[in-house]
Amino acid sequence: MQGQEATEVSSGQKSNIGIDVSKHWLDVHVLPSLQVFRVPNDAQGHRRLKRHIAGLEIACVALEPTGKWHRALCRSLIAAGLPVMVTDPARVRMFAKITGLLAKTDRLDAAVLAAFAATMGAAARPLPSEAIDAIAELITARDGAVAELVRLKNQQHAACDRFLKRQLLKRIRAAEKVIENLDAEIQRRIKADPALAARQAILCSIPGIGEVTAALAIAKLPELGSLSDKEIAMLAGLAPIADQSGKRDGQRRVQGGRPCLARGFYIASLSAVRCNPTLKAFYRRLRLAKKPPKCALIAVARKLLLLANTLIAQNRMWLPTAPKPA
């Protein structure tokens, strides 16, 4: 290892730690002591990392999501009582560019993560449970299967050769079976966990939200019910972003966040404007106000998300008439 041992560093100032995670290695940078070291990304390496920083008073440990390679590390650090922040890679990259750092190496990435944590002071959020991580992986696989199904159907529609059409039909049926099996397994996993089953029941009580959208919200938005409406809309990519400069007032657009959630709630809005009385009336008002159909549906999707956030926070089912405060 390179750098001073943590126990030799004065504890007068809290430390921020950046960890660049790869399949085999963890590159670590500690501020303000400027310690730099590398350990293997395995159970033994995790123990060495925790021993090395044991003498520090830590404000935040920042790292980026890397598929499955960061999960075991996060759980190990959280189990040790350390404040872990899984950051948005796009924000960290923008932060690096703002500071004039264009080069990118594992060691530099760790230094940028440490500086990002020290500068932004972002609060660490609870890590999703292993059950939620497993369901999220299945949902990602389902998204891939759905995309493949759409591609095959488009190809079949354009095909002229009979043999090719028969082959494509077989692949379409196989893809449909994969999606059916994934849906069944996702629902089995949710129903096997009482807390997740209760959350799904609340979400599915809202007209317009079915099991697929509910599972998506459970796995990809575990913060639902714990954040403000503005924060949850930003996370889901359904918050309108202002575009104003001087006398110009540009059109607000939704952007950023987690695209899979924006797509999922947008699709749910198509059902909500037909079967949810409140959102149906809301959609009609927007259309009467000359809002384009897509903009109106995005607004409905946002309303649907905020309603879900409220009901999860209050731990209650949807009611046709909202209960009056006592």
RASULFEN-V931720 format. One record per residue. N is the residue number from 1. RES is the residue in one letter. SS is DSSP state (2 for helix, 1 for strand, 0 for the rest). OMEGA is omega as a letter, one per 30 degrees, with the letter a starting at -180 (NA if undefined). NEAR is the number of other C-alpha atoms within 8 Angstrom. Layout:
# RASULFEN-V931720
[[N	RES	SS	OMEGA	NEAR] [N	RES	SS	OMEGA	NEAR]]
This chain:
# RASULFEN-V931720
[[1	M	0	l	6] [2	Q	0	l	7] [3	G	0	a	8] [4	Q	0	l	7] [5	E	0	a	8] [6	A	2	a	10] [7	T	2	a	10] [8	E	2	a	7] [9	V	0	l	10] [10	S	0	a	6] [11	S	0	a	8] [12	G	0	a	4] [13	Q	0	l	6] [14	K	0	a	9] [15	S	1	l	13] [16	N	1	a	16] [17	I	1	l	15] [18	G	1	l	18] [19	I	1	l	15] [20	D	1	a	14] [21	V	1	l	13] [22	S	0	a	10] [23	K	0	a	6] [24	H	0	a	7] [25	W	1	l	10] [26	L	1	l	12] [27	D	1	a	14] [28	V	1	l	15] [29	H	1	a	15] [30	V	1	l	14] [31	L	1	g	12] [32	P	0	a	6] [33	S	0	l	7] [34	L	0	l	8] [35	Q	1	l	11] [36	V	1	l	12] [37	F	1	a	10] [38	R	1	l	10] [39	V	1	l	12] [40	P	1	l	10] [41	N	0	l	14] [42	D	0	a	7] [43	A	2	l	6] [44	Q	2	l	7] [45	G	2	l	10] [46	H	2	l	13] [47	R	2	l	8] [48	R	2	l	9] [49	L	2	a	9] [50	K	2	l	9] [51	R	2	a	7] [52	H	2	a	10] [53	I	0	a	10] [54	A	0	a	8] [55	G	0	a	10] [56	L	0	l	11] [57	E	0	a	8] [58	I	1	l	11] [59	A	1	a	8] [60	C	1	l	14] [61	V	1	a	15] [62	A	1	l	15] [63	L	1	a	14] [64	E	1	l	11] [65	P	0	a	9] [66	T	0	a	8] [67	G	0	a	6] [68	K	0	a	6] [69	W	0	a	11] [70	H	0	a	12] [71	R	2	a	8] [72	A	2	l	8] [73	L	2	a	10] [74	C	2	a	10] [75	R	2	l	9] [76	S	2	a	9] [77	L	2	l	12] [78	I	2	l	10] [79	A	2	l	7] [80	A	0	l	6] [81	G	0	a	6] [82	L	0	l	10] [83	P	0	a	11] [84	V	1	l	13] [85	M	1	l	12] [86	V	1	a	10] [87	T	1	l	10] [88	D	0	a	8] [89	P	2	a	8] [90	A	2	l	6] [91	R	2	a	8] [92	V	2	l	12] [93	R	2	l	8] [94	M	2	l	8] [95	F	2	l	10] [96	A	2	a	11] [97	K	2	l	9] [98	I	2	l	7] [99	T	0	l	6] [100	G	0	a	6] [101	L	0	a	7] [102	L	0	l	6] [103	A	0	a	5] [104	K	0	l	6] [105	T	0	a	6] [106	D	2	a	8] [107	R	2	l	11] [108	L	2	l	9] [109	D	2	l	12] [110	A	2	l	15] [111	A	2	l	12] [112	V	2	l	12] [113	L	2	l	15] [114	A	2	l	17] [115	A	2	l	11] [116	F	2	l	11] [117	A	2	a	15] [118	A	2	a	10] [119	T	2	a	6] [120	M	2	l	6] [121	G	0	a	7] [122	A	0	a	6] [123	A	0	l	5] [124	A	0	l	9] [125	R	0	l	7] [126	P	0	l	4] [127	L	0	l	6] [128	P	0	l	7] [129	S	0	l	6] [130	E	2	l	6] [131	A	2	l	7] [132	I	2	l	10] [133	D	2	a	10] [134	A	2	l	8] [135	I	2	l	12] [136	A	2	l	11] [137	E	2	l	8] [138	L	2	l	10] [139	I	2	l	12] [140	T	2	l	8] [141	A	2	l	8] [142	R	2	l	11] [143	D	2	l	8] [144	G	2	l	8] [145	A	2	l	11] [146	V	2	l	10] [147	A	2	l	8] [148	E	2	l	9] [149	L	2	l	11] [150	V	2	l	8] [151	R	2	a	8] [152	L	2	l	11] [153	K	2	l	10] [154	N	2	l	8] [155	Q	2	l	9] [156	Q	2	l	11] [157	H	2	a	6] [158	A	2	a	6] [159	A	0	l	8] [160	C	0	a	6] [161	D	0	a	6] [162	R	2	l	6] [163	F	2	a	6] [164	L	2	l	10] [165	K	2	l	11] [166	R	2	l	8] [167	Q	2	l	8] [168	L	2	l	12] [169	L	2	l	9] [170	K	2	a	8] [171	R	2	l	9] [172	I	2	l	11] [173	R	2	l	8] [174	A	2	l	8] [175	A	2	l	12] [176	E	2	l	9] [177	K	2	l	8] [178	V	2	l	9] [179	I	2	l	11] [180	E	2	l	8] [181	N	2	l	8] [182	L	2	l	11] [183	D	2	a	10] [184	A	2	a	8] [185	E	2	l	8] [186	I	2	l	12] [187	Q	2	l	10] [188	R	2	a	8] [189	R	2	a	10] [190	I	2	a	13] [191	K	2	l	9] [192	A	2	l	7] [193	D	0	a	8] [194	P	2	a	8] [195	A	2	l	6] [196	L	2	l	10] [197	A	2	l	11] [198	A	2	l	8] [199	R	2	l	10] [200	Q	2	l	13] [201	A	2	l	9] [202	I	2	a	15] [203	L	2	a	14] [204	C	2	l	11] [205	S	0	l	9] [206	I	0	l	11] [207	P	0	a	9] [208	G	0	l	12] [209	I	0	l	14] [210	G	0	a	9] [211	E	2	a	9] [212	V	2	l	8] [213	T	2	l	11] [214	A	2	l	12] [215	A	2	l	12] [216	L	2	l	13] [217	A	2	a	11] [218	I	2	a	13] [219	A	2	a	12] [220	K	2	l	8] [221	L	0	a	10] [222	P	0	l	8] [223	E	0	a	7] [224	L	0	l	13] [225	G	0	a	12] [226	S	0	a	7] [227	L	0	l	9] [228	S	0	l	7] [229	D	2	a	8] [230	K	2	a	7] [231	E	2	a	8] [232	I	2	l	13] [233	A	2	l	13] [234	M	2	l	11] [235	L	2	a	10] [236	A	2	a	13] [237	G	0	a	14] [238	L	0	l	14] [239	A	0	l	12] [240	P	1	a	8] [241	I	1	a	8] [242	A	0	l	8] [243	D	0	a	8] [244	Q	1	l	8] [245	S	1	a	6] [246	G	0	l	5] [247	K	0	a	5] [248	R	1	l	6] [249	D	1	a	8] [250	G	0	l	7] [251	Q	0	l	6] [252	R	0	a	8] [253	R	1	l	8] [254	V	1	l	9] [255	Q	0	l	9] [256	G	0	l	8] [257	G	0	a	9] [258	R	0	a	9] [259	P	2	a	9] [260	C	2	l	6] [261	L	2	l	13] [262	A	2	l	12] [263	R	2	a	8] [264	G	2	a	10] [265	F	2	l	13] [266	Y	2	l	12] [267	I	2	l	8] [268	A	2	a	13] [269	S	2	l	14] [270	L	2	l	10] [271	S	2	a	12] [272	A	2	a	14] [273	V	2	l	14] [274	R	2	a	8] [275	C	2	l	9] [276	N	0	a	12] [277	P	2	a	8] [278	T	2	a	6] [279	L	2	l	12] [280	K	2	l	12] [281	A	2	l	9] [282	F	2	l	9] [283	Y	2	l	12] [284	R	2	l	8] [285	R	2	l	8] [286	L	2	l	10] [287	R	2	l	11] [288	L	2	l	7] [289	A	0	l	6] [290	K	0	l	6] [291	K	0	l	9] [292	P	0	a	7] [293	P	2	a	7] [294	K	2	l	6] [295	C	2	l	8] [296	A	2	l	12] [297	L	2	l	12] [298	I	2	l	11] [299	A	2	l	8] [300	V	2	l	15] [301	A	2	l	14] [302	R	2	l	12] [303	K	2	l	9] [304	L	2	l	11] [305	L	2	a	10] [306	L	2	l	11] [307	L	2	l	8] [308	A	2	l	13] [309	N	2	a	14] [310	T	2	a	9] [311	L	2	l	14] [312	I	2	l	13] [313	A	2	a	9] [314	Q	2	l	7] [315	N	0	l	7] [316	R	0	l	7] [317	M	0	l	10] [318	W	0	l	9] [319	L	0	l	6] [320	P	0	l	4] [321	T	0	a	4] [322	A	0	l	6] [323	P	0	l	5] [324	K	0	l	4] [325	P	0	a	3] [326	A	0	NA	2]]
